[in-house]
């Protein structure tokens, strides 16, 4: 290996780690072989030194255990008050994580990293508290004893005979930015112990005595020193890697640890971790799930715990399913370049291997160039009592049916026996047994086999009608019958189990697909949320709800929370934590396990969009990797759909915003243009008149004055239109309908526009029998004025304008038609849009609001308005007004003129 | 021209409007008294005894309708209300409270002077208690004494209700009459909600008296307010 270039993958990982380190707080661990070596002391001394340097140091939690020298060191340091937690009548004083996060010091001291928090705390372990502090960018100093390290737990237990319950994952030690070893020789420690300088809890005095034996202390010291050395080694390697030094670069080892559903797995996992560490290898913990295999609840719990342990120790965990464990393991090993396989020693009796073949044997034979290590699979502590034989207990009815089948074969056997040999009779019975085996469980099959043998013996084997057997050879027949029965039933059970697994998969996939399909069809966030909640509830059999990330960043309660899922403050805070941290929390997890619900973050590509909450009746069920996996897939689908909805809504809002912006711009430009033009004319004319020194003729005077008046009127109309527009737009338009003849508004409009209509002959055709129409006179007059003005504006002088009305189907239709150039084809509906102007229109044409106002007023009346080009040229505008029943009583019908 | 012109009390808060009216009315030999608030207006109306009052409805310190009502408690002086467009309800309320006419801003001087003339003429006639026996406008001629109606040379036959309606309009020719006013005068005090009925009779009257009932010359509609008989 002559290459000096650093491995790019490794560099990338390093860059990532450095990036994370930049925002994360630094972790310093004071590491020791046992209590009393002076870790806390060293930590406090350093804190005092830092404080003198001006660093903002706060003591989060430090146990003095009444030792004066430690207490003295605490003086002058800021100590956070503890949080009192009531637990079973005892008040415990725990580290206050929230206070620490709120205080945000530069450095915080948190003693005893392996401490287990009192129930009711946010995290079960103090190491998780520290993790959160680091994530918040706070530097943490802490202390740790070697026996609390997860991977050394077994070794320490072997050395000292005392098993330590409180452990921390090794990964936290690897993550530490600094590791300082507090070292003390065994003799010195024992001296300190005799002087009472080491804290010994009263209740554990005996265990402690056993613990603090010189031999133990030496062994522990060695462990601590070695672990520290390993770390220094790792740092050295890191340095080499960084600088392209590759001399000692190890070949890429990959370790595969196979565990089964039993407590022994924990030991294998820890052994695997030690091996992986010493080999500097990646490692994977694999569990092969056999379809249909019945596992007792306690074994399942053990499996889940072991897989969790493996994850904590830094392994990748994989669950595959298959009937032949050895084949599955080898298949995985081959596809993932595994170099070493670790398995446990078999614990079952040897005859099973002889009968069914040994998994270990198969593995070793098939492993090729992969090394297989067989570790002792001793079970820690006593083995939990085995549950009843796995397998579905067959209901009594199945035994009955099995008996019936056997009796039937006996009945058939009589005629067969009369003309065929005894061998054929045996075949008939065998057929019956096979039939039972193929349909019912193992119990009924064995029962059927024995019953068949008994009947066969009694009725057919000579001497007949006794259970006595004359020829020993018949025992072979009986044996074969039994063996075949067992074989077939075994095969059937396997097939059935496989089918069951396949069905289970199918159901999961179908459930997921069902939700995905409905999500695709759902519109809007609220609908999506409802779909997700319903599907999760149906699939997992637990009340569910979805909390979306609110504008404040906290989860928002959906409207109309289901009574099956009460969200009290505690539940909400758990959901908030899951949302903020992007990690699963709540019942059945390590974080806030006291909650009623389980909260899964909905992580989409842009971040976490919300939290899926479930209220499992049986939280343990959700520790099953298969269930967890399915739940994660549901959450993933839901997150994607919700993200899509959020994006769509945002896009739509932006579209609306753009439209509104465009409208505002065009309104502003219209206003500035249309109001300034007449103002310009008025200002010009008025200033000319004011500054006239007798040079302007009388006619010019009048002309200027006339233009001032005209322009003022034009502005008045414009402002009127704008005000009407605002009223129509803002919904402030109040229609005060009164029954009246259409003549009235028409007449008023014509008189109001008399001057402007001078150049256009107006023909009005209102049938004399036109009924009274419920309308707002002022508004309809405005409609007519706008339509007439429009006609005047766009048609050449001299062309006629026609107003007519007809009654049809409960509406009055009014037409205003001209003989001008007509509307641009295809723009018949566009003309009613705001600020629409016919292309090429002159500046005098107006703002383009007239027809929009017409539409607003007619719509407010419950009518309809439209425009079209007339046959023979010109434009026609039509609007309808609903008659809405009979006019009020007491109104005489309009009579035509006499 | 020894006779000094009539006294006009202008109650208006806008200085620009006052300036315009001062110029317009000064030309026409009216003597103008100005008030910028309702309070001042009431005091001036009592102190200066005006012949006509121009009242802006949008005064800063009070309700023009209320001011009209208070003026009417002791004074018969014609009141012309000035209002902005879109205040139809206020106009009707002011007219019902006793105002004689209204003008909508913006208006031309010609229109204002015409309304003032009508108002003054009505006031003079009411004071004299004298009524012209024959009313004429354009081709329309109403002989009140003999209860006969002519358009040009042709006599028109009206129903009693139509005739009563026409007479009500003739009595206040040139003045706007609210629906309520006409209903009370023609049908009696109990019938003030029968506006559709009034509209129908008005339509019939137009069919009989107007050349084109859709473009009336005499019987004019004041949108949202009432009717007016053209007096010119």
Interface residues (C-beta under 8 A of the other chain):
Chain A: X709 X712 X713 X716 X720 X723 X738 X739 X740 X741 X743 X744 X745 X746 X747 X748 X750 X751 X762 X764 X766 X768 X772 X777 X778 X781 X803 X887 X888 X890 X891 X892 X893 X894 X895 X896 X897 X898
Chain B: X85 X86 X88 X106 X108 X157 X194 X195 X196 X197 X199 X200 X201 X203 X204 X206 X207 X208 X212 X213 X214 X215 X216 X220 X221 X223 X224
